Amino acid sequence: MPRGGALCPQMFFPLLVLFWSQWRTSCLNPCLEVIPGSIYRCMELNLSGIPPGLPNTTENLDLSFNLLRILTFNYFSLVPALRFLDLTRCGIQRIEDNAFMGLYNLSVLILTANPLQFLGPRAFRDLMSLQKLIAVETHVSGLDSLPIGHLTALQELNLSNNRITSLRLPEYFSQLIVLRFLSFQSNKISAISAGDLDGFQSRNLTLVLSKNAIKYIELNSFSGVYFQELSLRGCFESSAHMQAGLQNLSGLHANRLVLGAYRNADRLEDINKAHLDGLCHMCLQEIALVQISRIYHTDRLSDCLNNIHSVRLVNTDIEQVSQFPENSSIHHFELKNCRLRSVPAESLSSLKELRVLRITKSERYLTRFAEDFNGPQNLEVLDLSENGLVVSFGWSSLMEGLPNLKHLNLSFNSKITFPPECSGVYKLEYLDLQHTKLGKTGAFPSFLCLGNLFYLDISHTDICIVTECSFCGLDNLRVLKMSGNSFGGDELVGNFKNLTKLHILDISSCQLKRVTPIAFAHLHELRELNISHNNLLSLDAEVFLHLRSLTTLDLHGNHLATVTEQVLENLPTSLKYLDLSWNPFDCSCAHVLFLRWTKKPKDLLKHAKCMVCHSPMDLKDTRLMDFDLSSCQISKTTVAVLVTTFLVLILFAVLVYKYYFHLYYMVVLLKRDHVSTEKENIYDAFVIYSSEDQEWVTRELEETLEVGVPRFRLCLYYRDFVPGVSIITNIIKEGFQSSRKVIAVISPHFLESRWCNFELEVAQSWQLLDRKASLVLVVLEGVDNAVVRQKLGLFRYLRKNTYLVWRDRELNRHMFLRQLKSALLEGKTWTEDELKLMLTN
């Protein structure tokens, strides 16, 4: 059947700018555009080079998991503005001289898991701004082969999981004066000799030697060397090797020394005092012993620990803490994931200089607080979080033993009870009780003696506030977090009346059904208020009237059907963040004032896209910002539109007699349901062409546009028209009405076809009716201009509009395809499956 198809698009101009940027990126390169013109992710795309379509303004580029193999001279010339470059697992075997030429701003280079066999002596030339070089698992066997001596801005060098056998630093390390982190973890270093570290110039360096099987350390190898941290985890096969190694670390200066093993590796066993006596000959601020087994008592630890300010014992078997000598210098003591059954308050009381005590993450063992602290007098921070404590605390006994305590963390324990007896005013400023069941709290004042408290977190503590004086005594409180609890009668009244200095209040997920006008009447300094995930059905007009300093208000996840005009008028003028999302709003005309308010341009509303209609049913899940306010009013404009519509329909009826086919399409178009998009988004383009041009359409349009990314779906008559339906019905309903755009393939055969000319006239009239640039003309090579001039309508259209010309040459075909995809992207909406496809590609 000699005929042509047509492309009939519905165009959505509000999406044009967004998809124009997406089209440019996807057309020129396959990478994911994270931030236009700046950040691109090109992971796992089977690339063998830099995609030519990347803009020269690209600053962050992820090329990991591709096949680059060899980085040649000036390899990254297309992206000179790079600051971050990830080349993980790119199969790179050679980096030749000047491979990174011109990357003067590059600050991070990741070469992880590349089997490097050759590095040119000028491989990293021009990287004068490089601050971080990660060359993990790159087959590096020695430091002399790394041409990095000129990288004077380098702050971090990670050479983990390589084949380095010697720690002797080349002379060029003396030029890396700002180096802060150097990792040789999991290499093959077995011995450290004197002079190996002579190249260090920085005193703030962290050196990681963990997971090297170090069997010998020469005496004074670390003498006179200063470290921020030295990590030696998993370096010694036995406690004897560790003892010998620590003895020969004499003269080491470090803020932190980390010793021990790893969780899934063999632990050091049978540690005794002698094994750690080498610590006495070092100058340390902190020691961390990690994953050391069979130390059940702290008296098996060396007395040298008493000379160190900070002692951390992590993942040990310690069950008992011995009395420390009174002259101990320990300021910070931490036991993490140990086997203590009770808080060793009495044993720790002898630490007169102790400022910070942390006993955490022992929930399977630590359940009791059987002893009272009798000192240390200078303790300021006590952290007993993430244990299994079941304790009845007496504020007086605790604070008398710790008179300078300012920070107390009892969060994530089993149950804590505070008796009502409380006298005096203590120095405590920070109290964290979250996710710990609090017995009796809420039924009476539990914090009367904490007049200096600034921060209180009682979130998810299973309490019910039934008295208005629950927070009496907290006159200086600035932050109160109590989400996940409840209030008597599910109503908030004057529970916070004495918290006049409060800045932050979190009462989310408290099952509240009502907040009375007096609830916040005294909180004049409140800045952040979170009432989300409650059961509020409405808001009283004066509930926020007194919050003159409020900047953040979170009401999302309640049951609000609307917000009254009075509440909106009483919102604080200082408010900058308002979240009303995920409420079941009623979008009936009775609430038109609120609906109109949500449409006003403002930065105040956050997550406005999640503010949707719950009722009436015909508007369910419609976004408030998309609600049509005109449906709630009858105006002169509406009457005028109705009259005009009637006259237009009469005019159409008259024209039907003469222009049956054209008006048949227009009538169908006007009768279509504009609200539903079920039929409007089936095809991206309806192709008008002569059957004589079938081979060209299949090769140049169908096989090109319907594969790849982005992917378009074309409406082609031989494939997509419904059998048994008239041709004109198929053209209109399956072609024009179901497609966004029309592509007309103008060829000599097209000009001779009556069907094609008819469809072109319908497409032009459809475009005129919708007032959108929906018709794309493609003029094939060989079309006679004289014949075109005889087609008056087509000739005029070509003179006034831009059209595409196809020529059978490689460059012209590339430009033609690029321009055609640009036209098809205008107004295109994306399904979830299409977006997933683009992201995976």
N, C-alpha and C positions, 0 to 999 in steps of 0.2 A: 504493500500500500504506500504510494508516494505521499509522504506527509512530513511534517516537522514537529518537534516537541517544543515546549516553551518553559522558561524558568520564571516562576512567580513567587517572589519573596515578600515576606512581611518584615519591614526594617524597624529596628528599635534604636533610634538615635541616642538615647541616654547611655547606651552601652558602647557607643562607637569608639570613644577615646580609650576605654579600657582594653577592648579587643584589638584596637590598632597596634598598641604596644606589644600585645601578645603575638599578633600576626608577624610583626617585623622580626621578633626574636626567633619564633619557631620556623619561619621561612628561611632565614639565613643560617641558623645553627640549631642543633637538636637539644641544646642545654636548657635546663630549667632556670627561668629568670626569677630569682628570689626577690631582689630589689632592682628595678629597671635601671640599666646603665651602670650598675655597681657590683652586684653579687650574682654569680652564676654557678649552678651545680651541674657538672657534666659527668657524674659517676656512672660507671658500667654502661657506657655507650659504644664500646668497641672502637673507640677513636684511635687513630694512629698519628694524630697531630692536633694542633690548635684549631678549633672550628673557626673558619674565616668570618663568620657573621658576628663574632663577639665585638662589642664596641670598644674603642680604645680608651674608654673611661673606666673599664672594669678594674675593680680594686680587690675583689675577693673571688678566687677561682678554685673550684674543687674538681680536679681531673682524676681522682683516684679510681682504681680498678679499670684502667684502660690499657692499651698496648703501645706505649710510646717508644720503648726499647733504647733509642739513642737520642740524646739531646745534643743537637749540633749547634754550630755557630749562630748566635742571634736567634735562638729558637722561639723566643717569646716576644718578637718584635711587634706583633699585632696588639699586645696588651701591655704597653709600657708603664701604665699607672698602677700595676699590681702592688698590693700591700700584703696579701695573704695568698699562698699557693700551696695546695695539697696535691702531692704526686704519689700518694700511698698505693702500693701494689700496681705499678704501671709497667713492670717488667723492664725497668731501665737498667741497662748493662754498662753503658758508657755515657759519661758527661764530658763533652769536649770543651776545649778552651772557649771562653766568652759565650757559653751557652745561655747565660742569664744577662747578656749585654743589655744595658739600658734600663734595667729594673732598679733604679736608684732608690725607690721608695719601698721596696720589698722588706717587710719586717719579720715575716714568719714563712719558713720553708720546711715542708714535711716530705721526707724521702723514705718513710717507713716501708720495710718489706720490699725493697728493690735489690736485685742481685748485682750490685755494682762490681764491675771488673776493672774499670778504668776511670780515673778522675784526672782530667787535664790539670796541669799546674796553675792554669788560670780559669779553672772551671767556675769559680764563684766570683770572678772579677765583676766589679760594679755593684756588688751587694753591700755597699758601705752602710746601709741603714738596717741591715739584718740584725734582729735581736734574738730570734729563736730559730735554732736549727735542730730538727729532729731526724736523726739517721738511725733509728732503731731497726735491727735485723737487716743490715745492708751489706753483710760480709766484710766489714771493715776489720782489718787484722792489725793495724798499727796506727798510731797517731801521726807518725811522720808522713803518711800518705795523704793526709787531709790538708788541702791547700786553703787553710782558713786563717792564717796568721794576720792577714790584712783586715779581717772583720772586727774592727776595734769597737763596734757598737754591740757586739754579741753579748747577750745576757744569759742565755740558756742554751746548753749543748747536751743533747741526749743521745748517747751512743750505746744504749742498752741492747742486750741480746746480739752481740757481735762476737768477733774472734780475737779480741785484743788480749794479749798475753802479758804485756808490761805496762806498768803505771808511770813509767818515766816520761815526763812531759817534755815535749820539744821546746826549744828556746822561744818559739813564737808565742807561747802561752803568756810570756811576760808582757806582751802587747795587749792581751785581752783584759784590760784593767777594770772593765765593768761587768765581767762574768760573775753571775750570781748562782747558777745552778749547773752542775756537771755530773752526769750519770754514766757510770760504767756497770750498771747492774747486769747480772747474768752474762758476764764475759768469762775469760779463761785466765784471769789474774791469780796466780798462786803465790807470788812473793812480792814484797814491797821492800825496796832497798833505800838506804840513805841517799839523798840527792834526787830521788824520783820526783819530789814535789817542789823542787827549787823554783819552778816557773810560776808558782802562784804569787800574785801580787795583791789580790783582794782579801779583805778580812771578813767579807759578808758572804762567802761562798758556801753553798750546800754541795757536799760531795757524797754521792751514793755509790758504795762499793758492794751492796747487798748481792747475795747469790753468786759470789765468786769463791771458789774453794781455796781460801788463803791458808797456806800451811806455814808460812814464815814471814815475819816482819822484823826487819833489822832494827836494832836498837837505835833510837834517836831519828828514825825515819820521819817522824812527825814533829820533831823538836822545832819550836819556833814558828810552826804553821798555825794560822788562825782560820777557824771555820765557823760559819753560822750553824751548820749541822753536818755531822759525819754519820752516815748510816752504814752499819756493818751487820745487818740482819742476814742470817743464813750463810755466814762466811766461814764458820768454824765447824769442823766435823765432830769435835768433841769438846768437853769442858776443859780438857788439858790444853788443846790448841788455843782455846779462847784465853786461858790463863797466861800462856806464853805470849800471845799476841798483845794482850792488854799491858803486860809488863814492859814490852818494847814500844808501846805507844807513849812512853814517858816524854813529857814536855809538850804534849798536845794542848792546844787552846781551842775550845769550842763552846758555843752557846748551848749546843744540844748534841748528845751522843746517843745513838740508837743501837742497841744490842739485842740479840735473840734469834728467833727462827720465824718460820711462816706456818700458817695454820695447817696446810696440807703436806708439810715436810717434817722430817725427823726433828724432834725437839732436843735442845740441850738438856742433859740429865745430870743428876748428882752434883748440882751447883752448891758450893760452900763458900765460906768467907774468903778463903785463900784465892779462889778463882777470880774474884773481883777486886783483890787488893791493889791491882795495878791502877785502879781509878784514883788512888791517893796521889799518884805522881802526874796527874793531869789537872788542868785548869778548866773546869766544866761549870756551866750554869744549870744544865738540865741533863738528866740521864733517864732514858726510857728502856726498860727491860721488857721484851715482848715475847710471848709464847715460850716461856721457860718453865719446864715441868718439874715436879717433885720438889718444889720449894713450898713447904706447908707452913713455914713459920718465918717471920721476918728476921729472926735472930740468926738465920743461915746466910743472910746477906751481909756483905762486907761493911765494916764500920766506916769505910771510906764514903759511903752514901751520905753520911751525916755532914760531910763537908760541901755537899752540892745543894744549891738552893731549891731546885725542882726535881722531884723523884716521881717517875711514873712507872707503875707495874701493871702491864696490860696482858690479859689472857694468861694468868698464872694460876697455880694451885694453892695459893696462900689461904690458909684457914684461920690463922691466928696472927695478931700483931703484937709484938713485944714492946716493952717500955723503951722509949728512945732516951738517949742521954740528954741531960738538960742543956748541954752546950751545943746541941745539934744546930746546924745552919739551915735546915730545911724550911723553906718558905711556902713551897707548893708541894702537896703530897696527893697522889692519885692512885687509886686502886680500881681498875676497870676489868669487869668480868673475872672476878676472883671467886673464892669459895667461903667467904666469911659468913657466919651464921648470925652474927650480931654486930652492930656498930661498935667498934673498939674505942669508945669515948675515953675511958680511963687511961688506956695505953697511950693515946695520942695527946693527952693533956700535958705531957711533959715537953711537947714541942713548943717552946716559948716563942719562937720566931715564926711559927706557922701563920700564914695569911690565907691560904686557899686549901681546902680539903674537899676532894671529890672521891666518892665511893659509888660507882655507877655500874649499871648493866649486870647485876648479879641477882636477877629476879628469881632464879631457881633456888638460891641459898639464903640470901640476906633478908630475914623476915622480922628481926627483933631490934629494939633499941633499949637494951636492958640496963645500960649504964648512963649516968649523967656526966656531961662534960664538967670538969673542974679546971677550966682553962682549955686550950691556950687562950690567953687573954687578948692576943692580937688577931685572932681569926676573924676575917671579914666575909669570906665566901664559903658556904657549906652546901655541897651538891650531893644529894643522896637519891638522885632520880633513877628511874628504870630499875628498881629493885622490887622486892615483894614485901615491903614493910607493912606490918599491922601494928600501929603504935597509937597510944593515947598521950598526946603532947601536953605538957604544962608549960605555958609561955614563961612563967617566972623562973622555973628551974632551968630551962634551956638558956634564957637570956642572962641569968646570973652567972652561969658557967661560961658563956660566950658574950661578954658585955659589949664587944665591938662588932658583933655580927651585923652585916648589912645586906647580904644576899643569901637567901635560903631557897633551895630547889628540892621539893619533895614530889615532883611530878612523876606520873606513871608508876605509882606504887599500888598496894592493895587497898589499905584503908588507914586513914589518919583521923583521929578524933581530938578536938580541941575543947577541953573543959571550959566552962564559963568564967572560972576564976582568972582574973587578969588585972594586975595593978602596975602603976608606973607607966613610963613612956620609954620605949626602947629604940635603938638606932636602926632597926631593920628597915630597909628601903625597897627591897625586891623580894617578892614571895610568889613562887610558882608551885601550884598544887594541881595542875591540869591532869585529867585522866586518873585521878586518885579519889576513891570514894571517901567523902567527908561525912563522918557521923555527927548528927545533931546540928551541924552548921546550917543556918537559915531559920532555925527555930528560936535562936537567941543570939545576942551579940557575941561574936567569937574573936573580934579583933580590937577590942577596946584599948589595949595597951600599945597598939602599933600606930601611934600618931605621926610617925615619920615615914610611913610606908608610901612609896611613889607608885609602885607597880604591883598589881595583884591579878593572878590568873587562876580562876577556879572553874575553868571550862570542863564540861563533861565530868563533874564530880558527884553527880547523882544527888543533888540537894534541891530542896523546895523552899523558896523564900516565903515565909508566912508571917514575918514581923517586919514592921517598917524600920526597926532599929538594927537590922542584920549587919549594916555597915557602919554603925556608930563607932566613933573613935578614929575613923580613917579620914581625918580632916585635911590631910595633905595629898591624898591619893590623886594621881594624874591618869593612870591607866587601869581600867577594870575590864577583864575579859571573863565572861561567865556563860558562854554559849553551851547549849546542850543540857541546861538545867530547866527548872520550872518555877513558876510563881503561884502562890495560893489563889485559887479561883481563875487561873489562867489570865489574870489581869494585872497590869502594871499600874501601881498607884504612887505613893510617896516614898518608895523604897530608897531613893537616892538623894533625899532632901538635904543630907548633911555633906554630900560630896561636891561641894561648891567649886573646888579647884580641878575637877575632872576634865581631862582633855580628850580621852578616847574611851568609848563605851561599846562593848560587844555583847549584845543580848540575842544573838541569832539562835535559831533552833530551840527556843524556850517554850514552845507550845502556846504562845500568847494569842489571845483572841481579841484583846482590847488594851489600848494604851490610853489612860485617862489624861485630861488636860494638865493635871498637876504633876504628872510623872517626871517631866524634865523642867519644871518651873524654876528650879534653883540652879540649874546647870548652865550658868551664863558663859562659862569659859569652854564649854564642850566644842570640840572641833570635828571629831569623827564619831558617827553613830551608825551601828550596824544592827538592824532589826530584821534581817533577812531570814527566810525559811521559818516563818511563824504562821499563825492561822488568822491573821488580821483580815476582817471582812470590810472594814472601813476605817477612816481616820477622823478623829475629832478635829474640829476647825482650829482649835488653839493649841494643839499638841506640840507644834514646833515654834510657837509664837515667841518664846523666851530664849531660844537658842541663837543669840545674836552673833556668836563666833563660829557657828557651824559651817564647815567647808565640804564635808563628805557625809552623804546620807544614803544608806543602802537598804532598800525595801524589797529587793527581788525575792521571788519565791513565796509570796504570801497569797491571799485569796481576795485581793482588791479588784472590785468590778469597775471602779472609777476613782478619781480623786476630785473632790469637790472644789468649786471655785474659791471658797473661803480658805481651804487648806493651801491652795496654790498661791493665794494672795499673802498668806502668812509665812511662806517659805522665807528663810533668812536671805537677805541680800548678799551675804558672804558666801553662799552656797556655790560650789564649783563642780561638784560631782553628785549626781542623783541617778540611782539605779532602780528602775521600776519594772525591770524585765521579769518574764515568767510569772505574770499575774494573769488571772482569767478575766480580761477586760470585757465589758459589755459595750458593744459598738452600736447600740441603738441611738436614735436621734435625741433621746432624753439626756444624753451625756455629750452633746455636741460641743459644749464649751471646753471640756477636757480634751476632746478629740482635736479641736482646733488648736488648743495650746500645745499639743504634742507635735504639731506640724510647724510651729514657728521655728525659724532657724536659730539654733542655740547649741553651744558646746556643753551645756549642763547635762543633758540626758546621755547616759552611757548605756551601751548595749541596746540601743533603740530598735535594732532589727529583731530583737527577741521580745518586743512588746507586740503581742498579737491579740486578735479578737477571739474570744471564747464563745460569744453569742452576739447576735442570733446565728442560727445554724448555717444560713446561707453565706455568712461572712466568717465562719470559723477558720482560724489559722491565717486570716488576712492581717498583714502588718498594719499597725495604726497609722504609720506614715503613708500608707497607700490607700487609706480610707477616703472615699469620695464624699466630701462635705456637701457637695451640691445635691446629693440625694436627700438631704434633710431640709430642703427649702424649695418653695415654688416662687420663681421670680419672673420678671418680664423677659429676661433672657431665655428662660425655659419655654415660655409661651411662644416667643419668637422662633426658637429652634423647632418647636413642634409644627408651627405653621409652615416654616420653610421646608421642613421634611415632607409635609403633605404635598406642597407644590412640586417638590422634586419628584415625588412618587407619581404625580399626575403627568409630569413631563416625561418620565421614564415610560409610562404606559403608552403615551403617544408615539414615542420613538421606537417602541417594540415592533410596531407594525412595519416600519421601514428597515430597522436595524435589529432584526430578531436575534441573530447570533450574539452580537455585541451586548445588547441589553439583557439577554438571557444570563450572560456572565455577571453583569452588574447587579441584577436582581438577586442572584445567588449570593454575591458578595455582600450586599446590604442586609440580607436575611441571616447571614452567619452570626453566630453567638460570639460577640467580641470578648466576652469574659473567659470563655473556654479557649484553651490553646491546644486542645487535643489534636485538631486537624491542621493547625497552622504551622506546626513544627516538624512535620514528617520529613520534608526534603529541604535542602539548602538551595537547590536550583532546579528549575524546570527548563529543559533544553529544547529549543525550537530548531529543527534542522530538517533538511531534505533527506529522504531515505537513501539518496545517491551518495550522501556524505557519511553513511553509517560507519565505514571503516575509520575515517578521520576522527569522528566523535568517540569511538571506542578506544582508539590508540592515544589521542591527545587529551581527552577529557575524562572518560570513565576510568581508564587504567592509571591516570595520574592523580586525579582529585579524590578518588574513593579509596586510596591507600595512603599510607604515610601519616604524618602528624603535621598540621591538623587534618582530620579526615572529614570530607564532605560527602553528603549523600545526594545523588542526582536523580531526578525523575526522568526516565527514558520511556518513550511510548511502547517500544517493543517488549519491555520487561515489566513495567509498573502499571500499565492500564488494565482495568478490570474487564475480563471477557464478558460478553453479553450485554454491555452497556454502550449506549450510543457514543460515537466519537466526540461529539460536542460536549456531552456530559463528562466524559473522561478528561477532556482538555481542561474543562473548568474546575471540576471537583478534585480530580487526581493530579492535575497539573498546576494551574494557577492558584487555586485555593489552598493547596497543601504545600506550597513552596514559598520560600522567602523571596527569591529573585527569579528573573527570567534571563537566560542566555540565548541570544539569537545568533546562529552561525550563518553569516551571509556568504553565500557562494553563488556561482552561476546557476546551479541547480535550484538553489533557494529562490532566486529572483524569478525563475520560471514556474514555481509551484504556487498554485492558488491557495492550497492549504497553508503553506508557510506565510504567504502575504496576509491571509486572514488572521492567523495567530499573531503576527507582528502588529497588526492594527489593534487587536484586542489587548496585547501587552502594553502598547502605547496609551490606549484609553484607560487601562487599569492603573498605569503609573500616574496619569493625569488626575485620576479620581483620588488616589491615595496620597498624592503630592510627595512621593518619595522616589529617590533615585534607585529604582529597582530593576531597570532594564540594562543589561550589559550586552552591547553589540560587538561581535567578533567578525571581522572582515577577513576572509581567507585570501591568500595570494592568488592572483589571476582574475579577480573580479573586474569587469569592464566598467570604468567610470561612466561611459556613455549610457550604458544600460541602467546604472544607478540613477542617473539624472532623470530618466523616464519614470522612475518610481518617485513621484513628487513627495509623498509623505516620508519615505525613507531618506531621500536626498536632503530634505529640510532637517530631519533629525540628526543626520551625520554632520551637517554644517553647524548645528547648535550644541552638540553634546560630544563629550570625549568617548572614543571607542577604541577597541583593541584591534591590532592588525597582526595576523599570524604569517610568519615567513619560515620556510623550512631551512633555517640555519641555527646552529647550536646556541649562539649568543642570543639571537632573537627569540628562540623558543624559551630560554631561561627567563628573559625579561617579560615575555608574554605570560608565562606561568606565574611569575611573581605578582604582576599587576592583576591577574585574574583572581588569585587567592586573596589579594588585598580587598578586591570588590566583594568577594563572597564572605569575608570575615565581618564586614559591616553589618551589625545587628544580629550576629549569630549568638545564640544562647547555648550554654554547655550543659549537657546532662552529667550526672554523677559518674557514669561509666566513662564518658569522654574525658572528664577531668582526670580520673584515675589513669586512663590510658596515656594522657599527656605527661603525667607525673612519672609514670614508670618508664617512659621513653626519654 
